[in-house]
């Protein structure tokens, strides 16, 4: 197992799955006992959302998946549904000031592309996956290959792909005709990663909000190549039982805008499959949350290996806990 990265510090370091990791915490030693996790379902009414039955199926799939992959029993308390707006109301002027210093402004067109690229090069240098492993993982999904096989050349190619796909997402509309990405912080990973500031006593958060953004401190390669879309985040939260909150966004699975569908290989899922795939995303996040596991790129049998783009069906079909060399 690898150490997780510092998140709630002077800068924000992203490692997205799927995921942004919070600071390193002592392991909760759950072996031999049932881990009980408190759940919130945070809903943006403008966006498609899973039904209550799907959320229960999601949690049931996650319960089975945690047992199969990590050998631990988890129990989820009944989800408490809450409006996204109530969480946004907790954002302070200090939060906005802090976040504006690290968020790449793609909405207003004022982002510094060179600074963004430098941040990615630095983040990739600090990744325990080698440069060659990252290039092998990302290569099939880049819009253009790296000009050279260096951290700088790779960062340029990743950043170009990130910005292009993020700009495409910005242009999408939802069913009521409004913008998929609005002017609030709701799509920004920093908003969710700093949830610990809000005295929010939940171990697990499931939301239908699309989380798609870019930050100057860089991110993991698998998040960047899908246009900054974050499927899940595990972040520090002193108000939760284990000092962290695992967050899963269902929008990448159920969203039907053109760009999200293309990143999903134009696949649409049944309600049952949607719940099951989201359940495995939660298993992945619990791997970060309870066991401090990171991303073994290329190990397709392992649940900690991130999905390629948003290809959830193929990702789940390839999982095989007995064939995963590292748990």
NORMOTA-V426250 format. One line per field, one symbol per residue. ss: DSSP state (H for helix, E for strand, L for the rest). A space follows every 50 residues. Layout:
ss: ???
//
This chain:
ss: LLLLLLLLLLLLLLELLLELLLLLLLLLLLLLLEEEELEEEEELLLLLLL LHHHHHHHHHHHHHHHHHHHLLEEEELLLEEEEHHHHHLLLLHHHHHHHH LLELLLLLLLLLHHHHHHHHHHHHHLLLLLHHHHHHHHHHHLLLLLLLLL HHHHHHHHHHHHHHHHHHHHLLELLLLLELLLLLLLLLHHHHHLHHHHLL LLLEEEELLLLELLELLLLLHHHHLLLLELLEEEEELLLLLLLEEEEEEL HHHHLLLHHHHHHLLLLLLLHHHHHHHHHHHHHHHHHHHHHLLLLLLLLL LLLLLLLLLLLHHHHHHLLLHHHLLLL
//
